[in-house]
Amino acid sequence: MKKLIIFAVLILVVLGGSGTAAWYFLLREVPEEDVAEIVPKGPERIFVDLDPMVLSVMRDDHAVRHQTFMIILEVEDLTKRNRVVVSTLRLRDAFRHELHSMFSRRIMQNRDDAMPIASKRLMEVSEEMLGAGVVQRVLINVMTDRDLEAG
């Protein structure tokens, strides 16, 4: 009698496991399709990385600070990306000129929020060079920042 009960429980466990596996792999709805319909896809973000830009801040005919910037431009589509890539040399020259004029002022060197201000100024420069709406955002990262003043 004990063997019969154990055998019956074993058969129920095997049938239950088989039924659960069949439902899991064959009969249940795939939730990924539901999630894909609910969550809309956002626009693809396209970035243009400029080469690192080295800037020496000059004051009284000598360098007082040495900075290296990484500048990344965000654009909305490939045609605007191509427009930025074609104008890369002109943009880098205009960006370098703007950064020199900004960071040569002592008040900008001592500010904690200098990067958002520089990002806004470079955005204005890119709009002047390429037209409004080509560049969505200008991202600036300071890679190195060495102070060369003694004392």
Backbone as a chain_set.jsonl record, in Angstrom:
{"seq": "MKKLIIFAVLILVVLGGSGTAAWYFLLREVPEEDVAEIVPKGPERIFVDLDPMVLSVMRDDHAVRHQTFMIILEVEDLTKRNRVVVSTLRLRDAFRHELHSMFSRRIMQNRDDAMPIASKRLMEVSEEMLGAGVVQRVLINVMTDRDLEAG", "coords": {"N": [[0.81, -1.178, 0.0], [1.954, 1.249, 0.811], [3.863, 1.541, -1.167], [2.284, 1.905, -3.422], [1.039, 4.364, -2.896], [3.262, 6.066, -2.808], [4.153, 5.731, -5.436], [1.923, 6.763, -6.827], [1.979, 9.461, -5.979], [4.45, 10.189, -7.034], [3.932, 9.929, -9.777], [1.968, 11.933, -10.035], [3.543, 14.194, -9.429], [5.381, 14.151, -11.575], [3.619, 14.413, -13.767], [2.479, 16.891, -13.105], [4.757, 18.552, -13.195], [5.447, 18.235, -15.901], [3.183, 19.284, -17.134], [3.289, 21.915, -16.207], [5.716, 22.749, -17.373], [5.031, 22.487, -20.092], [2.988, 24.412, -20.266], [4.482, 26.737, -19.617], [6.428, 26.952, -21.665], [4.989, 26.639, -24.067], [2.242, 27.515, -24.042], [1.804, 29.92, -22.634], [1.518, 33.536, -22.811], [3.813, 35.691, -24.418], [5.516, 38.048, -22.617], [7.208, 40.041, -23.558], [6.378, 41.133, -25.974], [4.136, 42.567, -25.194], [5.277, 44.498, -23.543], [6.844, 45.846, -25.393], [4.893, 47.1, -26.913], [3.743, 48.84, -25.082], [5.784, 50.56, -24.106], [6.994, 53.294, -25.688], [9.369, 53.756, -28.302], [12.102, 55.92, -28.027], [13.603, 58.715, -29.794], [16.537, 57.986, -31.677], [19.689, 58.666, -30.372], [22.319, 60.56, -31.611], [25.756, 61.053, -31.706], [28.577, 63.214, -32.136], [31.892, 62.946, -31.803], [34.448, 65.106, -31.049], [37.965, 65.562, -31.581], [40.248, 65.481, -28.777], [40.779, 68.63, -27.205], [43.35, 70.808, -26.611], [44.112, 73.359, -24.386], [45.824, 76.216, -23.568], [45.925, 78.491, -21.072], [46.565, 81.81, -21.154], [48.279, 84.452, -19.481], [49.662, 87.563, -18.898], [51.777, 87.155, -20.759], [52.596, 84.485, -20.353], [51.918, 80.977, -19.821], [49.389, 80.048, -17.601], [47.69, 78.049, -16.941], [46.867, 74.746, -17.93], [44.712, 72.956, -19.894], [42.761, 70.155, -20.954], [40.211, 69.382, -23.085], [37.343, 67.377, -23.799], [35.044, 67.319, -26.273], [31.724, 66.753, -27.153], [29.204, 66.546, -29.523], [25.713, 66.518, -29.75], [23.422, 65.404, -32.106], [20.417, 65.261, -34.144], [19.809, 63.639, -36.386], [21.188, 61.66, -39.153], [21.798, 63.243, -41.386], [22.235, 65.766, -40.313], [24.375, 65.089, -38.718], [26.322, 64.515, -40.654], [26.602, 67.072, -41.688], [27.772, 68.364, -39.511], [30.174, 66.912, -39.317], [31.452, 67.598, -41.705], [32.018, 70.256, -41.196], [33.834, 70.18, -39.129], [36.542, 71.091, -38.695], [36.319, 73.902, -38.856], [34.506, 74.288, -36.759], [36.002, 73.351, -34.529], [38.047, 75.264, -34.489], [36.557, 77.605, -33.971], [35.457, 76.886, -31.503], [37.791, 76.621, -29.962], [38.694, 79.269, -29.993], [36.593, 80.536, -28.596], [36.736, 79.227, -26.097], [39.315, 79.998, -25.271], [38.894, 82.769, -24.973], [37.038, 82.75, -22.907], [38.224, 81.331, -20.677], [40.519, 82.772, -20.19], [39.898, 84.824, -18.606], [40.088, 85.693, -15.254], [37.952, 85.409, -13.483], [36.401, 83.353, -14.53], [38.016, 81.137, -14.179], [37.92, 80.617, -11.485], [35.381, 79.748, -10.952], [32.878, 77.38, -9.979], [30.856, 76.45, -11.589], [31.667, 76.498, -14.284], [31.658, 74.805, -16.526], [28.903, 74.317, -17.4], [28.356, 76.923, -18.283], [30.3, 77.237, -20.277], [29.445, 75.221, -22.001], [26.985, 76.253, -22.833], [27.862, 78.559, -24.172], [29.404, 77.408, -26.234], [27.382, 76.106, -27.564], [25.988, 78.279, -28.606], [27.945, 79.188, -30.364], [28.076, 77.021, -32.142], [25.528, 77.194, -33.258], [25.767, 79.624, -34.614], [27.678, 78.901, -36.509], [26.637, 76.62, -37.887], [23.922, 76.923, -38.084], [20.638, 77.256, -36.636], [19.298, 74.625, -34.663], [20.734, 72.447, -35.665], [22.712, 71.291, -34.008], [21.906, 69.665, -31.067], [22.789, 69.51, -28.409], [25.693, 70.405, -26.513], [28.276, 68.722, -25.118], [30.69, 68.857, -22.615], [33.729, 67.719, -21.356], [36.216, 67.896, -18.968], [39.319, 66.717, -19.311], [42.0, 66.91, -18.393], [43.387, 69.197, -16.028], [45.601, 71.405, -15.264], [47.232, 73.536, -13.052], [49.505, 76.026, -13.591], [50.631, 78.153, -12.293], [52.945, 79.421, -9.965], [52.939, 78.955, -6.495]], "CA": [[0.0, 0.0, 0.0], [2.845, 2.403, 0.85], [4.502, 1.673, -2.475], [1.274, 2.404, -4.341], [0.861, 5.798, -2.601], [4.494, 6.738, -3.257], [4.12, 5.671, -6.898], [0.884, 7.697, -7.273], [2.498, 10.823, -5.736], [5.526, 10.391, -8.006], [3.293, 10.148, -11.086], [1.353, 13.262, -9.994], [4.618, 15.186, -9.495], [5.905, 14.152, -12.951], [2.585, 15.0, -14.627], [2.384, 18.317, -12.776], [5.948, 19.221, -13.744], [5.341, 18.237, -17.37], [2.125, 20.239, -17.486], [3.808, 23.264, -15.952], [6.716, 23.04, -18.401], [4.323, 22.686, -21.355], [2.338, 25.72, -20.219], [5.491, 27.793, -19.575], [7.125, 27.101, -22.937], [4.142, 26.568, -25.255], [0.915, 28.099, -23.985], [1.694, 31.247, -22.024], [1.778, 34.665, -23.701], [5.147, 36.259, -24.254], [5.339, 39.408, -22.106], [8.068, 41.007, -24.236], [5.585, 41.823, -26.992], [3.289, 43.526, -24.5], [6.127, 45.596, -23.081], [7.267, 46.615, -26.558], [3.782, 47.932, -27.341], [3.455, 49.852, -24.067], [6.881, 51.513, -24.007], [7.356, 53.808, -27.013], [10.803, 53.944, -28.524], [12.489, 57.31, -28.182], [14.456, 58.94, -30.958], [17.914, 57.531, -31.517], [20.601, 59.779, -30.116], [23.521, 60.47, -32.43], [26.793, 61.922, -31.163], [29.794, 63.452, -32.911], [33.008, 63.185, -30.887], [35.566, 65.873, -31.586], [39.242, 65.181, -30.992], [40.537, 66.264, -27.565], [41.252, 69.981, -27.479], [44.287, 71.279, -25.591], [43.984, 74.802, -24.224], [46.737, 76.847, -22.619], [45.386, 79.782, -20.656], [47.682, 82.753, -21.097], [48.121, 85.695, -18.751], [50.933, 88.288, -18.781], [52.742, 86.543, -21.685], [53.007, 83.123, -20.009], [50.806, 80.063, -19.561], [49.098, 79.89, -16.182], [46.888, 76.844, -16.758], [46.849, 73.848, -19.083], [43.5, 72.155, -19.824], [42.415, 69.321, -22.099], [38.763, 69.207, -23.141], [36.713, 66.456, -24.738], [33.774, 67.94, -26.653], [30.839, 65.852, -27.881], [28.011, 67.234, -30.001], [24.555, 65.651, -29.979], [22.589, 65.819, -33.233], [19.185, 64.488, -34.156], [19.767, 62.617, -37.441], [22.454, 61.45, -39.864], [22.112, 64.361, -42.287], [22.835, 66.813, -39.477], [25.682, 64.582, -38.309], [27.232, 64.736, -41.783], [26.849, 68.509, -41.767], [28.727, 68.681, -38.443], [31.465, 66.297, -39.64], [32.072, 68.397, -42.769], [32.456, 71.535, -40.614], [34.559, 69.907, -37.888], [37.718, 71.954, -38.518], [35.844, 75.259, -38.554], [33.922, 74.254, -35.416], [37.073, 73.246, -33.541], [38.717, 76.566, -34.43], [35.66, 78.545, -33.293], [35.372, 76.458, -30.104], [39.055, 76.968, -29.303], [38.697, 80.726, -29.818], [35.644, 80.865, -27.533], [37.263, 78.737, -24.82], [40.423, 80.883, -24.889], [38.382, 84.05, -24.488], [36.352, 82.541, -21.633], [39.067, 80.889, -19.57], [41.594, 83.716, -19.915], [39.415, 85.719, -17.552], [40.333, 85.096, -13.936], [36.682, 85.092, -12.832], [35.933, 82.058, -15.031], [38.868, 80.078, -13.653], [37.588, 80.353, -10.093], [33.969, 79.357, -10.837], [32.57, 75.951, -9.923], [29.902, 76.13, -12.644], [32.219, 76.987, -15.544], [31.345, 73.913, -17.646], [27.603, 74.626, -18.009], [28.457, 78.195, -19.001], [31.056, 76.961, -21.497], [28.575, 74.427, -22.874], [26.009, 77.175, -23.421], [28.562, 79.421, -25.128], [29.754, 76.614, -27.413], [26.126, 75.865, -28.272], [25.748, 79.496, -29.381], [28.923, 79.201, -31.457], [27.675, 76.024, -33.137], [24.36, 77.721, -33.97], [26.259, 80.627, -35.552], [28.439, 78.261, -37.584], [25.88, 75.619, -38.632], [22.512, 77.263, -38.138], [19.869, 76.829, -35.465], [18.657, 73.321, -34.715], [21.59, 71.355, -36.144], [23.272, 70.665, -32.813], [20.926, 69.659, -29.982], [23.455, 69.714, -27.129], [27.155, 70.36, -26.494], [28.746, 68.12, -23.876], [32.109, 69.153, -22.401], [34.353, 67.003, -20.253], [37.599, 68.32, -18.756], [40.131, 65.52, -19.095], [43.096, 67.309, -17.497], [43.36, 70.598, -15.634], [46.816, 71.645, -14.462], [47.516, 74.926, -12.734], [50.952, 76.214, -13.752], [51.11, 79.298, -11.513], [53.725, 79.041, -8.759], [52.475, 79.509, -5.234]], "C": [[0.87, 1.265, 0.0], [3.486, 2.625, -0.514], [3.53, 2.256, -3.491], [1.063, 3.916, -4.148], [2.087, 6.578, -3.08], [4.524, 6.799, -4.778], [3.089, 6.662, -7.457], [1.347, 9.133, -7.092], [3.591, 11.151, -6.742], [4.956, 10.67, -9.394], [2.64, 11.528, -11.121], [2.4, 14.373, -10.09], [5.16, 15.29, -10.922], [4.892, 14.786, -13.893], [2.433, 16.493, -14.369], [3.567, 19.102, -13.334], [5.903, 19.303, -15.255], [4.298, 19.237, -17.832], [2.581, 21.669, -17.295], [4.828, 23.663, -17.007], [6.048, 23.299, -19.745], [3.634, 24.04, -21.378], [3.364, 26.841, -20.321], [6.105, 28.029, -20.95], [6.195, 27.193, -24.138], [2.883, 27.418, -25.18], [0.845, 29.512, -23.414], [2.029, 32.333, -23.042], [3.157, 35.232, -23.391], [5.001, 37.705, -23.787], [6.18, 40.447, -22.834], [7.307, 41.782, -25.3], [4.698, 42.878, -26.35], [4.094, 44.733, -24.055], [6.553, 46.465, -24.254], [6.146, 47.524, -27.046], [3.523, 49.074, -26.368], [4.517, 50.943, -24.051], [7.24, 52.012, -25.407], [8.867, 53.986, -27.119], [11.079, 55.426, -28.74], [13.36, 57.479, -29.42], [15.892, 58.491, -30.663], [18.818, 58.742, -31.354], [21.886, 59.544, -30.895], [24.517, 61.503, -31.905], [27.954, 62.039, -32.135], [30.88, 63.807, -31.904], [34.08, 63.98, -31.612], [36.844, 65.382, -30.919], [39.48, 66.019, -29.731], [41.187, 67.599, -27.923], [42.116, 70.451, -26.316], [44.233, 72.8, -25.573], [44.985, 75.271, -23.184], [46.2, 78.233, -22.319], [46.562, 80.718, -20.416], [47.304, 83.973, -20.27], [49.505, 86.299, -18.564], [52.048, 87.568, -19.547], [53.287, 85.199, -21.223], [51.762, 82.28, -19.671], [50.62, 79.888, -18.061], [48.284, 78.62, -15.906], [46.892, 76.055, -18.072], [45.646, 72.918, -18.923], [43.319, 71.35, -21.101], [40.92, 69.031, -22.025], [38.398, 68.115, -24.128], [35.335, 67.027, -25.012], [32.993, 66.958, -27.516], [29.591, 66.636, -28.252], [26.901, 66.217, -30.232], [23.72, 66.239, -31.108], [21.396, 64.878, -33.331], [19.107, 63.449, -35.266], [21.086, 62.594, -38.207], [22.801, 62.584, -40.824], [22.745, 65.512, -41.512], [24.202, 66.383, -38.967], [26.705, 64.809, -39.415], [27.572, 66.215, -41.938], [27.871, 68.948, -40.713], [30.112, 68.139, -38.789], [32.185, 67.104, -40.715], [32.65, 69.692, -42.202], [33.302, 71.368, -39.36], [35.74, 70.852, -37.67], [37.326, 73.379, -38.168], [35.257, 75.328, -37.147], [35.002, 74.205, -34.334], [37.804, 74.58, -33.377], [37.855, 77.586, -33.677], [35.518, 78.183, -31.808], [36.634, 76.839, -29.346], [39.114, 78.465, -29.024], [37.781, 81.122, -28.655], [36.158, 80.417, -26.164], [38.441, 79.575, -24.341], [39.892, 82.185, -24.318], [37.678, 83.892, -23.137], [37.315, 82.282, -20.484], [40.278, 81.783, -19.343], [41.176, 84.732, -18.863], [39.533, 85.012, -16.204], [39.023, 84.695, -13.249], [36.142, 83.736, -13.285], [36.761, 80.91, -14.468], [38.479, 79.683, -12.236], [36.146, 79.896, -9.89], [33.827, 77.843, -10.787], [31.656, 75.524, -11.068], [30.385, 76.604, -14.018], [31.814, 76.112, -16.73], [29.946, 74.125, -18.217], [27.61, 75.945, -18.787], [29.203, 77.991, -20.317], [30.22, 76.161, -22.485], [27.556, 75.318, -23.567], [26.663, 78.076, -24.467], [28.945, 78.657, -26.394], [28.515, 76.239, -28.214], [25.783, 77.075, -29.14], [26.691, 79.575, -30.574], [28.516, 78.204, -32.545], [26.439, 76.477, -33.905], [24.766, 78.8, -34.97], [26.935, 79.974, -36.757], [27.557, 77.39, -38.482], [24.419, 75.975, -38.836], [21.784, 76.694, -36.921], [19.272, 75.446, -35.694], [19.509, 72.18, -35.23], [22.148, 70.58, -34.966], [22.238, 70.786, -31.698], [21.559, 70.021, -28.643], [24.956, 69.648, -27.32], [27.57, 69.847, -25.118], [30.246, 68.353, -23.762], [32.593, 68.37, -21.189], [35.799, 67.475, -20.158], [38.402, 67.072, -18.422], [41.298, 65.803, -18.158], [42.971, 68.798, -17.222], [44.542, 70.832, -14.703], [47.018, 73.137, -14.286], [49.023, 75.113, -12.763], [51.506, 77.392, -12.969], [51.838, 78.804, -10.265], [53.112, 79.734, -7.555], [51.046, 79.701, -5.211]], "O": [[0.577, 2.228, -0.708], [3.633, 3.763, -0.961], [3.941, 3.04, -4.346], [0.925, 4.655, -5.122], [1.95, 7.637, -3.691], [4.89, 7.829, -5.345], [3.357, 7.328, -8.457], [1.126, 9.955, -7.98], [3.652, 12.271, -7.249], [5.445, 11.549, -10.103], [2.742, 12.228, -12.129], [2.172, 15.382, -10.758], [5.374, 16.393, -11.424], [5.259, 15.61, -14.731], [2.274, 17.274, -15.307], [3.394, 20.191, -13.882], [6.276, 20.323, -15.835], [4.508, 19.955, -18.809], [2.295, 22.535, -18.121], [4.81, 24.797, -17.486], [6.44, 24.217, -20.465], [3.683, 24.745, -22.386], [3.136, 27.809, -21.046], [6.286, 29.175, -21.36], [6.578, 27.779, -25.151], [2.491, 27.998, -26.193], [-0.11, 30.233, -23.702], [2.736, 32.081, -24.018], [3.599, 35.244, -22.242], [4.411, 38.516, -24.501], [5.886, 41.638, -22.735], [7.567, 42.968, -25.505], [4.526, 43.965, -26.901], [3.635, 45.868, -24.179], [6.618, 47.688, -24.128], [6.418, 48.616, -27.547], [3.126, 50.162, -26.784], [4.186, 52.127, -23.991], [7.738, 51.241, -26.227], [9.542, 54.323, -26.146], [10.4, 56.099, -29.516], [13.799, 56.498, -30.019], [16.38, 58.611, -29.539], [18.722, 59.714, -32.103], [22.467, 58.46, -30.844], [24.173, 62.665, -31.688], [28.276, 61.098, -32.86], [30.804, 64.837, -31.233], [34.561, 63.57, -32.669], [36.803, 64.845, -29.811], [38.974, 67.137, -29.624], [42.028, 67.681, -28.818], [41.663, 70.487, -25.172], [44.301, 73.446, -26.619], [44.995, 74.783, -22.054], [46.041, 79.053, -23.224], [47.434, 80.452, -19.588], [46.179, 84.467, -20.337], [50.424, 85.613, -18.117], [53.147, 87.397, -19.02], [54.364, 84.803, -21.67], [50.715, 82.805, -19.291], [51.576, 79.613, -17.337], [48.202, 78.171, -14.763], [46.917, 76.624, -19.163], [45.558, 72.179, -17.943], [43.676, 71.8, -22.189], [40.427, 68.503, -21.029], [39.05, 67.945, -25.158], [34.54, 67.203, -24.089], [33.52, 66.403, -28.481], [28.992, 67.307, -27.411], [27.128, 65.172, -30.842], [23.354, 67.415, -31.079], [21.364, 63.83, -32.685], [18.397, 62.455, -35.11], [21.984, 63.396, -37.949], [23.979, 62.858, -41.053], [23.677, 66.156, -41.995], [25.093, 67.216, -38.799], [27.825, 65.245, -39.148], [28.702, 66.565, -42.281], [28.725, 69.792, -40.98], [31.115, 68.822, -38.58], [33.402, 67.277, -40.645], [33.675, 70.172, -42.688], [33.47, 72.323, -38.602], [35.918, 71.364, -36.565], [37.927, 73.996, -37.288], [35.478, 76.3, -36.425], [34.927, 74.931, -33.343], [38.14, 74.977, -32.262], [38.363, 78.339, -32.846], [35.465, 79.069, -30.955], [36.561, 77.325, -28.217], [39.535, 78.884, -27.946], [38.154, 81.951, -27.825], [36.028, 81.149, -25.183], [38.565, 79.841, -23.145], [40.38, 82.658, -23.291], [37.719, 84.803, -22.311], [37.236, 82.932, -19.441], [41.01, 81.568, -18.377], [42.021, 85.424, -18.295], [39.117, 83.863, -16.055], [39.005, 83.719, -12.499], [35.49, 83.042, -12.505], [36.24, 79.807, -14.299], [38.686, 78.539, -11.831], [35.732, 79.679, -8.751], [34.556, 77.115, -11.461], [31.678, 74.363, -11.476], [29.58, 77.064, -14.828], [31.642, 76.627, -17.835], [29.803, 74.115, -19.44], [26.952, 76.068, -19.821], [28.79, 78.511, -21.353], [30.287, 76.406, -23.689], [27.294, 75.154, -24.758], [26.084, 78.327, -25.525], [28.827, 79.186, -27.499], [28.598, 76.071, -29.431], [25.339, 76.918, -30.278], [26.289, 79.98, -31.665], [28.601, 78.512, -33.734], [26.312, 76.173, -35.091], [24.186, 78.891, -36.052], [26.785, 80.437, -37.887], [27.707, 77.414, -39.704], [23.749, 75.382, -39.681], [22.265, 75.767, -36.269], [18.8, 75.137, -36.788], [19.052, 71.037, -35.234], [22.067, 69.352, -34.928], [21.75, 71.88, -31.415], [20.965, 70.739, -27.839], [25.445, 68.922, -28.185], [27.259, 70.453, -24.092], [30.992, 68.08, -24.702], [31.951, 68.359, -20.138], [36.527, 67.458, -21.151], [38.195, 66.448, -17.382], [41.559, 65.031, -17.236], [42.509, 69.563, -18.068], [44.495, 70.503, -13.518], [46.979, 73.902, -15.249], [49.745, 74.431, -12.036], [52.716, 77.619, -12.97], [51.384, 77.874, -9.598], [52.808, 80.926, -7.585], [50.501, 80.164, -4.209]]}, "num_chains": 1, "name": "protein.A"}
